[in-house]
Structure formats: C-alpha cells, structure tokens
Amino acid sequence: MLIGKNKLKKHNSFDVLDADLLENYLSEMALKGWMISDISIRNLTFERIDPKVVNFFVDITKKNLVGNNSVQALEYTKSCQEKNLELICGNEKFQIFINNSDNKNLDRQKLNFINVFKEYFYMIFTFFIIILNIYLISTKQNGLIIITDNRMLILLFLFILAIFINISIFILKLKKYNAIVKNKDLNFDIWDNFKKKSFYTKLLSNTGTLAIIMTIFL
C-alpha cells in the first residue's frame, strides 16, 4: 500500500525461519527504489530512495540481546559494528542491518525449537478449551443444539477447518525447520514452502474473521 509518494507499506509474512528470504526481498526492494525503514509484526515500511544495490543481513532477535541496556545487548551491538553492520530497524523477531562487510554469509543467532513453535502450544491449549466448551454445551442440550442450530454447525465447520489449516502450517514449518536448522534435506524448496505457508496463514486469518462475524451478527 502506497502512502503518499515516498512511503510504502507491505504485509509482513516472514517469520523467524524466513531470515534468508527476507534479506533477498529487501535487496530486491532496494533495487526498485525502496529502502526498509521499519518492521513490525504485521507490516514492512519502506521509504523511497534512488534504486541501488544493497546487501542486507537479517539476524534473529533474542530478548537478552536487544532492546535493553544489558551487558549482552551492548556486546551484541559492538560485535555487529565490528562486522561493519549498520542497524536499520528491528522488532521482536528480526534485527535488520545493511551489510557493509565483504562477508555475505554471516552467522545468525541460533534458533530454539521451543521459541520457533511456542505459538502452537498456545493454540493447542486454546483448541482444547473450545472443544471442551462445545462438548459441555452439546451434553447439556443432549446434543440437539449441534444438530439443529445452523450457526453452531457452521462455527463447528470453521473450527475444524482452522484446526486443519493450523496442522498444515505446522507441518510446513517443521519441514522448513529441519531443512534450515538440521540441514536434513538439501533439495528442500524453501521459497515454495514459504508461499504455501503464506497462503494457509491468509486462509486461517479469513476463517477466523468469518467466525467472529458470524458469532456477532448471526
């Protein structure tokens, strides 16, 4: 979405396993005349520049390394400066640098399995609560509410669809984790995996929005 003549916002579909893709994407945008200026969970913000070649380094954010005045954060910042890395912006997932060094294969912070997949533990708990509530409602009404209430039937369908989508996203993310971190499949198509995950993520978002609208208005 273009904001004025000199600012552009793009949806942020990148997660911690997509740092290499994000680097390439930012370089392509710079060649088109757009320099990254800010990153949030939902959006990437760009400012217009003269098209040029820019090499980026995208590091993974660690809570104890950025956003505070701890010794670890100061050491991290100093080490980045020594590597000729110029910090542009960051959020709780990524720290984005212009890479002014000759080394184009810098090491990132190590990924932790629990941190990469912790959102799915929250989802499992949420789904468990929803399933429990549906069971209690249907038991209280002798199961008739599920059979006769069209809204409940549609909501149940959307809930099952959301579970299926989440499982699909989890499988794609796990395959990518194995390919990147454990290096088990050198022929793994990371870009194709990213596109599939982005599609399922949008589908899940639309499903959740539809369920909320139905709950409110039907």
KEKE-3310 file (N, C-alpha, C; in steps of 0.2 Angstrom, whole numbers, plus 5000, padded with zeros to 4 digits):
npx = (5004:5004:5009:5007:5019:5032:5032:5030:5020:5020:5013:5019:5024:5034:5043:5053:5060:5062:5073:5083:5076:5070:5081:5084:5072:5072:5083:5079:5069:5076:5083:5072:5070:5066:5069:5070:5063:5056:5050:5037:5026:5016:5018:5029:5038:5043:5054:5056:5070:5085:5086:5097:5110:5110:5116:5109:5109:5100:5096:5091:5081:5085:5079:5087:5097:5094:5086:5087:5098:5107:5122:5124:5117:5124:5136:5133:5128:5140:5148:5142:5144:5158:5158:5155:5141:5127:5114:5097:5083:5071:5062:5053:5056:5066:5082:5087:5100:5111:5123:5139:5151:5163:5159:5147:5140:5136:5134:5119:5109:5106:5093:5079:5070:5058:5055:5053:5041:5032:5020:5011:5009:5001:4990:4986:4981:4971:4962:4959:4951:4941:4935:4931:4922:4912:4909:4903:4892:4885:4882:4874:4863:4859:4865:4857:4858:4869:4865:4853:4855:4860:4870:4879:4883:4889:4899:4906:4911:4920:4928:4934:4940:4949:4958:4963:4970:4979:4987:4992:5000:5009:5016:5022:5030:5038:5045:5052:5060:5068:5075:5082:5088:5093:5097:5094:5088:5094:5089:5077:5064:5064:5058:5046:5040:5038:5028:5017:5015:5012:5000:4991:4991:4985:4972:4968:4967:4957:4947:4946:4941:4929:4922:4921:4913:4901:4898:4895:4884:4875)
npy = (4994:5010:5025:5041:5049:5044:5034:5017:5003:4986:4970:4959:4944:4936:4924:4918:4908:4913:4922:4922:4923:4935:4944:4943:4948:4962:4967:4966:4975:4987:4988:4992:5004:5006:5008:4998:5004:5002:4989:4979:4967:4965:4973:4979:4993:5005:5017:5029:5028:5032:5019:5006:4994:4985:4976:4966:4960:4950:4947:4936:4940:4941:4941:4945:4951:4963:4979:4983:4988:4979:4970:4960:4965:4976:4971:4963:4973:4980:4970:4968:4981:4980:4971:4978:4981:4989:4995:4996:4994:4985:4971:4961:4949:4950:4958:4970:4974:4984:4977:4980:4974:4962:4949:4939:4929:4929:4923:4919:4922:4907:4896:4891:4877:4877:4891:4894:4886:4889:4896:4887:4878:4887:4887:4874:4873:4883:4877:4865:4871:4876:4865:4858:4866:4866:4852:4852:4861:4854:4842:4847:4851:4839:4836:4841:4855:4856:4849:4855:4869:4880:4890:4885:4874:4879:4886:4876:4869:4879:4879:4866:4867:4877:4870:4861:4869:4875:4863:4860:4872:4870:4858:4862:4872:4864:4856:4865:4870:4858:4858:4870:4871:4859:4854:4843:4840:4844:4848:4854:4865:4880:4893:4889:4882:4893:4901:4893:4892:4905:4906:4898:4904:4916:4911:4905:4917:4923:4914:4914:4928:4927:4918:4926:4936:4929:4925:4937:4943:4933)
npz = (5000:4995:5003:5002:4992:4995:5004:5008:5012:5016:5018:5031:5030:5035:5045:5059:5053:5040:5038:5028:5016:5018:5018:5004:4999:5004:4997:4984:4984:4987:4975:4967:4972:4985:5002:5017:5032:5043:5053:5058:5067:5058:5047:5034:5032:5020:5013:4999:4989:4978:4966:4970:4973:4988:5001:5013:5030:5040:5056:5070:5083:5100:5116:5126:5120:5113:5113:5127:5140:5144:5148:5138:5127:5124:5121:5110:5101:5099:5093:5081:5075:5073:5063:5053:5051:5049:5059:5054:5058:5069:5076:5088:5082:5071:5068:5057:5046:5036:5027:5026:5025:5018:5019:5015:5021:5035:5052:5060:5075:5085:5082:5092:5096:5104:5105:5092:5089:5099:5098:5094:5104:5112:5104:5104:5117:5117:5108:5114:5125:5118:5112:5123:5128:5118:5119:5132:5130:5121:5128:5138:5132:5127:5115:5104:5101:5093:5082:5077:5077:5065:5065:5075:5068:5057:5063:5070:5059:5054:5064:5064:5051:5054:5063:5054:5045:5054:5057:5045:5042:5053:5049:5037:5043:5051:5042:5036:5046:5049:5037:5037:5050:5054:5043:5035:5022:5008:4996:4998:4994:4999:4996:4989:5000:5008:5001:5002:5015:5018:5011:5018:5030:5027:5023:5036:5043:5037:5039:5053:5055:5048:5057:5068:5064:5061:5074:5080:5073:5068)
capx = (5000:5007:5007:5010:5024:5038:5032:5026:5019:5019:5011:5024:5023:5040:5044:5060:5063:5062:5078:5087:5071:5069:5086:5084:5067:5074:5088:5075:5065:5081:5084:5066:5070:5063:5073:5066:5064:5053:5047:5033:5024:5011:5020:5036:5038:5049:5055:5059:5077:5087:5087:5104:5112:5111:5116:5106:5109:5094:5098:5086:5080:5085:5077:5093:5102:5092:5080:5089:5105:5111:5129:5124:5115:5130:5141:5130:5129:5148:5151:5139:5148:5164:5157:5153:5134:5123:5107:5092:5077:5070:5056:5054:5058:5071:5086:5089:5106:5114:5129:5144:5157:5164:5156:5139:5137:5137:5131:5114:5108:5104:5086:5077:5064:5053:5054:5050:5035:5029:5013:5007:5007:4996:4985:4983:4978:4965:4958:4957:4946:4935:4932:4928:4915:4907:4906:4899:4886:4881:4880:4869:4857:4858:4867:4852:4860:4874:4861:4848:4857:4864:4876:4883:4885:4894:4905:4910:4914:4925:4933:4938:4944:4955:4962:4966:4975:4985:4991:4996:5005:5014:5019:5026:5035:5043:5049:5057:5065:5073:5079:5087:5092:5096:5101:5092:5086:5097:5085:5071:5062:5062:5053:5039:5037:5036:5022:5012:5013:5008:4993:4987:4991:4979:4966:4967:4965:4950:4942:4944:4937:4922:4919:4920:4907:4895:4896:4892:4879:4870)
capy = (5000:5017:5030:5047:5047:5042:5029:5011:4998:4979:4965:4955:4937:4932:4923:4918:4904:4916:4927:4922:4926:4942:4948:4944:4953:4968:4969:4967:4981:4992:4989:4995:5011:5006:5005:4997:5009:5000:4982:4977:4960:4965:4977:4982:5000:5007:5024:5029:5030:5030:5012:5004:4988:4985:4969:4966:4955:4949:4942:4934:4944:4937:4946:4947:4955:4969:4982:4985:4991:4974:4969:4956:4969:4981:4967:4962:4979:4981:4965:4970:4987:4977:4967:4983:4980:4996:4993:5000:4993:4978:4970:4955:4943:4951:4964:4971:4978:4984:4973:4984:4970:4958:4943:4939:4923:4929:4918:4922:4919:4900:4895:4887:4874:4879:4898:4894:4883:4890:4898:4881:4876:4891:4885:4868:4874:4886:4872:4861:4874:4877:4858:4856:4870:4863:4846:4854:4863:4848:4837:4850:4851:4832:4836:4844:4861:4855:4846:4860:4876:4881:4894:4881:4869:4882:4888:4869:4868:4883:4877:4860:4870:4881:4865:4858:4874:4875:4857:4861:4877:4867:4853:4866:4875:4859:4854:4870:4870:4853:4859:4875:4871:4852:4853:4836:4840:4850:4849:4857:4871:4885:4898:4886:4881:4900:4903:4888:4894:4912:4905:4895:4909:4921:4907:4905:4923:4924:4909:4917:4934:4925:4915:4931:4940:4925:4925:4943:4945:4928)
capz = (5000:4994:5007:4999:4986:4997:5009:5005:5017:5013:5023:5034:5030:5036:5052:5061:5048:5034:5038:5022:5011:5020:5015:4997:4997:5005:4992:4978:4985:4986:4968:4964:4974:4991:5007:5023:5037:5050:5053:5064:5066:5053:5041:5032:5030:5015:5010:4993:4988:4972:4966:4971:4976:4995:5004:5020:5035:5045:5062:5074:5089:5106:5121:5131:5116:5110:5117:5134:5141:5147:5145:5132:5122:5122:5117:5103:5097:5097:5088:5075:5072:5071:5057:5048:5050:5051:5061:5051:5062:5071:5081:5092:5078:5067:5068:5050:5046:5030:5027:5023:5025:5012:5021:5014:5025:5042:5056:5064:5082:5084:5083:5098:5094:5108:5103:5085:5089:5105:5097:5093:5111:5114:5100:5107:5124:5115:5104:5120:5129:5113:5111:5130:5129:5113:5122:5138:5128:5117:5133:5142:5127:5124:5108:5099:5099:5087:5076:5075:5076:5059:5067:5078:5063:5053:5068:5071:5052:5053:5069:5061:5046:5057:5065:5048:5042:5058:5056:5038:5043:5057:5045:5033:5047:5054:5037:5035:5052:5048:5031:5038:5056:5055:5036:5033:5015:5004:4990:5000:4991:5004:4993:4988:5007:5011:4998:5004:5022:5017:5008:5023:5035:5025:5024:5043:5046:5034:5043:5060:5054:5047:5063:5073:5061:5062:5081:5082:5069:5067)
cpx = (5004:5005:5010:5014:5030:5038:5027:5026:5017:5017:5017:5022:5029:5040:5051:5064:5064:5068:5081:5082:5070:5075:5086:5078:5068:5079:5084:5071:5070:5082:5078:5066:5066:5067:5069:5068:5061:5050:5043:5030:5019:5013:5027:5035:5044:5048:5058:5066:5079:5088:5095:5104:5113:5111:5114:5109:5104:5096:5091:5086:5081:5083:5082:5098:5101:5087:5081:5096:5109:5118:5129:5122:5120:5135:5139:5130:5136:5150:5148:5142:5154:5164:5155:5145:5131:5116:5102:5085:5076:5064:5058:5056:5065:5075:5088:5095:5108:5121:5135:5151:5157:5161:5149:5136:5138:5132:5125:5113:5105:5096:5084:5071:5058:5051:5051:5043:5031:5022:5009:5005:5001:4990:4982:4979:4971:4960:4955:4951:4940:4931:4928:4922:4910:4904:4901:4892:4881:4878:4874:4862:4856:4860:4863:4854:4865:4870:4857:4850:4862:4870:4881:4886:4891:4900:4909:4914:4921:4931:4937:4942:4950:4960:4966:4972:4981:4990:4995:5001:5011:5018:5024:5032:5041:5047:5054:5062:5070:5077:5084:5091:5096:5099:5100:5091:5089:5093:5078:5070:5059:5057:5046:5036:5034:5029:5016:5010:5010:5001:4989:4986:4985:4972:4964:4964:4958:4945:4940:4940:4930:4918:4917:4914:4901:4893:4893:4885:4873:4866)
cpy = (5006:5022:5037:5045:5044:5037:5023:5006:4991:4974:4961:4948:4933:4931:4921:4913:4907:4922:4928:4925:4933:4947:4949:4949:4960:4971:4970:4974:4987:4994:4992:5002:5012:5003:5004:5002:5007:4993:4981:4970:4960:4968:4978:4988:5002:5014:5024:5032:5030:5023:5011:4997:4988:4978:4970:4960:4955:4944:4941:4937:4939:4943:4949:4951:4961:4972:4984:4987:4986:4973:4965:4960:4974:4977:4965:4967:4981:4976:4966:4976:4984:4973:4971:4982:4987:4994:4998:5000:4986:4978:4964:4949:4944:4958:4965:4976:4979:4981:4976:4980:4966:4951:4943:4933:4923:4925:4922:4919:4912:4900:4890:4884:4876:4886:4898:4891:4885:4893:4892:4878:4880:4889:4879:4869:4878:4881:4867:4864:4875:4870:4856:4860:4868:4856:4847:4856:4858:4843:4840:4850:4844:4832:4839:4851:4861:4853:4852:4867:4877:4885:4890:4876:4872:4884:4881:4868:4872:4882:4871:4863:4873:4876:4862:4863:4875:4869:4858:4866:4874:4862:4857:4869:4870:4856:4859:4871:4864:4854:4865:4874:4864:4850:4845:4835:4846:4852:4853:4864:4876:4890:4895:4885:4888:4902:4899:4891:4901:4911:4902:4900:4914:4917:4906:4911:4925:4920:4912:4923:4932:4922:4921:4935:4936:4925:4931:4944:4940:4926)
cpz = (5000:4999:5005:4993:4988:5002:5006:5011:5014:5019:5025:5035:5033:5044:5053:5056:5041:5033:5031:5016:5012:5017:5008:4995:4998:5000:4985:4978:4984:4979:4964:4967:4981:4997:5013:5028:5044:5048:5059:5063:5060:5046:5040:5029:5026:5014:5004:4993:4980:4971:4966:4974:4984:4997:5011:5024:5040:5050:5066:5081:5095:5111:5125:5127:5113:5114:5124:5134:5145:5144:5139:5126:5120:5118:5110:5098:5094:5092:5081:5071:5070:5065:5051:5046:5053:5052:5058:5056:5064:5075:5085:5088:5074:5069:5061:5050:5038:5031:5023:5022:5019:5013:5020:5017:5032:5046:5060:5071:5081:5086:5088:5096:5098:5106:5096:5085:5095:5104:5096:5099:5114:5111:5102:5113:5122:5112:5110:5123:5124:5113:5118:5130:5124:5116:5128:5136:5125:5123:5137:5138:5124:5116:5103:5097:5093:5081:5073:5074:5070:5061:5070:5073:5059:5057:5069:5065:5052:5058:5067:5055:5049:5060:5060:5045:5047:5058:5050:5039:5048:5054:5041:5037:5049:5048:5035:5040:5051:5042:5033:5044:5056:5048:5034:5025:5011:4998:4992:4997:4996:5002:4992:4995:5010:5008:5000:5011:5022:5015:5014:5029:5033:5025:5031:5045:5043:5038:5050:5060:5053:5053:5068:5071:5062:5069:5083:5079:5068:5073)
residu = (MET:LEU:ILE:GLY:LYS:ASN:LYS:LEU:LYS:LYS:HIS:ASN:SER:PHE:ASP:VAL:LEU:ASP:ALA:ASP:LEU:LEU:GLU:ASN:TYR:LEU:SER:GLU:MET:ALA:LEU:LYS:GLY:TRP:MET:ILE:SER:ASP:ILE:SER:ILE:ARG:ASN:LEU:THR:PHE:GLU:ARG:ILE:ASP:PRO:LYS:VAL:VAL:ASN:PHE:PHE:VAL:ASP:ILE:THR:LYS:LYS:ASN:LEU:VAL:GLY:ASN:ASN:SER:VAL:GLN:ALA:LEU:GLU:TYR:THR:LYS:SER:CYS:GLN:GLU:LYS:ASN:LEU:GLU:LEU:ILE:CYS:GLY:ASN:GLU:LYS:PHE:GLN:ILE:PHE:ILE:ASN:ASN:SER:ASP:ASN:LYS:ASN:LEU:ASP:ARG:GLN:LYS:LEU:ASN:PHE:ILE:ASN:VAL:PHE:LYS:GLU:TYR:PHE:TYR:MET:ILE:PHE:THR:PHE:PHE:ILE:ILE:ILE:LEU:ASN:ILE:TYR:LEU:ILE:SER:THR:LYS:GLN:ASN:GLY:LEU:ILE:ILE:ILE:THR:ASP:ASN:ARG:MET:LEU:ILE:LEU:LEU:PHE:LEU:PHE:ILE:LEU:ALA:ILE:PHE:ILE:ASN:ILE:SER:ILE:PHE:ILE:LEU:LYS:LEU:LYS:LYS:TYR:ASN:ALA:ILE:VAL:LYS:ASN:LYS:ASP:LEU:ASN:PHE:ASP:ILE:TRP:ASP:ASN:PHE:LYS:LYS:LYS:SER:PHE:TYR:THR:LYS:LEU:LEU:SER:ASN:THR:GLY:THR:LEU:ALA:ILE:ILE:MET:THR:ILE:PHE:LEU)
# end
